[in-house]
Amino acid sequence: MEVKILSVNDTIGLVHFKGLLSLDECAELIAIGSMSDAKPSMVVNGASEAAYETSGRCSTVVAPSADAHPIIPEIRRRIELFSGVAQEHQEPLQILHYTHGGRYDIHYDSFSDESPQLKNGGNRVLTVLLYLNDVEYGGWTQFPHLMANIVPNAGFGILFRNTDAQNRQLGESLHAGLPVTDGEKWIASIWIRENPYIMPSADRADQVVRRKL
């Protein structure tokens, strides 16, 4: 498929594009997300690795198996070509669903210098968001430092840097998923690490603390 670049912001390398996914593939990913066992999206505490629910992040998430769904390794391959970073650096693809009022308040995707998460492949240097449907209203991805709002449309996406040249948190990468006011929003996301990604062990995953704020 041919990917078309719509705009670029050099401050964080924000690339707005379309064509990485077809509309049929967007629908397939939504179907996978609908049929899977979705869980509330969590926020990870960078200092302790505890994951918890918060009113500032209202969505559900699934991380479907790449072995069970051939479309997922194909998307990972395309992201490798588009980003120029090997697949081994990618975290598992996630499919997220936001219903009315769903949002993700202002946040960074990267980790602070002392975060235990850095042991799993270094920092998150890049984020790729793929929009899977047209949202009737709301659900924009907002970058307040750039004064930019990205409207979610099926088959479109964005890629942006989270870290500076030293792979430290890039202040201008601060962003939010604004509330969905009409309709619903489906997206697929992949974070790309500075080094090959190391999946947390089952023992460590069992130790994750989940709590509501």
NORJORA-V443082 format. One record per pair of residues at least 24 apart in sequence whose ideal C-beta (glycine too) atoms are under 7 Angstrom apart, sorted by the first residue. I is the first residue (numbers start at 1). J is the second residue. D is the distance in whole Angstrom. If there is no record, write none. Layout:
BEGIN
I_J_D / I_J_D
END
This chain:
BEGIN
3_82_6 / 9_146_6 / 9_148_7 / 11_146_6 / 11_172_5 / 12_160_5 / 12_161_5 / 12_170_6 / 12_172_5 / 12_173_5 / 13_160_6 / 13_161_4 / 14_143_7 / 14_146_7 / 14_158_6 / 14_160_4 / 15_158_7 / 15_159_5 / 16_150_6 / 16_158_5 / 17_157_6 / 18_155_5 / 18_156_5 / 19_155_7 / 20_78_6 / 20_82_6 / 20_130_7 / 20_157_6 / 21_130_6 / 21_155_6 / 22_155_7 / 23_154_6 / 23_155_6 / 25_71_6 / 26_132_4 / 26_133_7 / 26_154_5 / 26_155_6 / 28_71_6 / 29_71_7 / 29_95_6 / 29_132_5 / 29_188_6 / 30_132_5 / 30_133_7 / 30_186_5 / 32_64_5 / 32_69_6 / 32_95_6 / 33_62_5 / 33_95_4 / 33_97_6 / 33_186_6 / 36_62_4 / 36_64_6 / 37_62_7 / 38_62_5 / 38_97_7 / 41_96_6 / 42_210_7 / 44_117_7 / 46_111_5 / 46_112_5 / 46_115_4 / 46_117_7 / 47_114_7 / 47_115_7 / 49_116_5 / 49_117_7 / 49_208_7 / 50_208_6 / 50_209_4 / 51_208_5 / 51_210_6 / 52_209_7 / 52_210_6 / 52_211_5 / 52_212_7 / 52_213_7 / 53_210_7 / 53_212_5 / 54_213_5 / 55_213_6 / 56_105_4 / 57_104_5 / 57_105_7 / 58_101_6 / 58_102_5 / 58_103_6 / 59_96_5 / 59_97_6 / 59_98_5 / 59_102_5 / 59_104_7 / 60_97_5 / 61_94_5 / 61_96_5 / 62_95_5 / 63_92_5 / 63_93_7 / 63_94_5 / 64_95_7 / 79_128_6 / 79_190_6 / 83_126_6 / 83_128_7 / 83_159_6 / 83_192_6 / 85_126_7 / 85_192_5 / 88_196_4 / 88_197_7 / 89_121_7 / 89_192_5 / 89_193_5 / 89_195_7 / 89_196_6 / 89_197_6 / 90_190_5 / 90_192_6 / 90_197_6 / 91_190_6 / 91_191_5 / 91_193_7 / 91_197_5 / 93_188_6 / 93_190_5 / 94_188_7 / 94_189_5 / 95_186_7 / 95_188_5 / 96_187_5 / 96_189_6 / 97_184_7 / 97_186_6 / 98_139_6 / 98_177_7 / 98_180_5 / 98_184_6 / 98_185_4 / 99_180_7 / 99_184_5 / 100_180_6 / 101_179_6 / 101_180_7 / 102_179_7 / 102_180_5 / 102_185_7 / 103_177_6 / 103_178_6 / 103_179_4 / 104_176_6 / 104_177_4 / 105_176_6 / 106_144_7 / 106_174_6 / 106_175_7 / 106_176_4 / 107_176_7 / 108_162_7 / 108_169_6 / 108_173_6 / 108_174_6 / 109_162_5 / 109_173_7 / 109_191_6 / 110_162_4 / 110_163_5 / 110_169_5 / 110_170_7 / 110_173_7 / 112_169_6 / 113_168_6 / 120_197_6 / 120_198_5 / 120_200_6 / 121_193_4 / 121_195_5 / 121_196_6 / 121_197_4 / 121_198_5 / 122_167_6 / 122_193_5 / 122_194_4 / 122_195_4 / 123_163_5 / 123_167_5 / 123_193_7 / 123_194_5 / 124_162_5 / 124_191_4 / 124_192_7 / 124_193_6 / 125_161_7 / 125_162_6 / 125_163_5 / 125_167_6 / 125_192_6 / 125_193_7 / 125_194_5 / 126_159_6 / 126_161_6 / 126_162_7 / 126_192_4 / 127_160_6 / 127_162_6 / 127_189_7 / 127_191_6 / 128_157_7 / 128_159_5 / 128_189_7 / 128_190_5 / 129_157_6 / 129_158_5 / 129_187_6 / 129_189_5 / 130_157_4 / 130_187_6 / 130_188_4 / 131_156_5 / 131_157_6 / 131_187_6 / 132_186_4 / 132_187_6 / 132_188_6 / 133_185_7 / 133_186_5 / 135_180_6 / 135_183_5 / 135_185_5 / 136_182_4 / 136_183_3 / 137_181_5 / 137_182_4 / 137_183_7 / 138_178_6 / 138_179_5 / 138_180_5 / 138_181_4 / 138_182_7 / 139_177_7 / 139_178_6 / 139_180_4 / 139_185_4 / 140_178_5 / 141_175_6 / 141_177_6 / 142_175_6 / 142_176_5 / 142_178_5 / 143_175_5 / 144_174_6 / 145_171_7 / 145_172_4 / 145_174_6 / 146_172_6 / 152_185_6 / 152_187_7 / 167_194_5
END
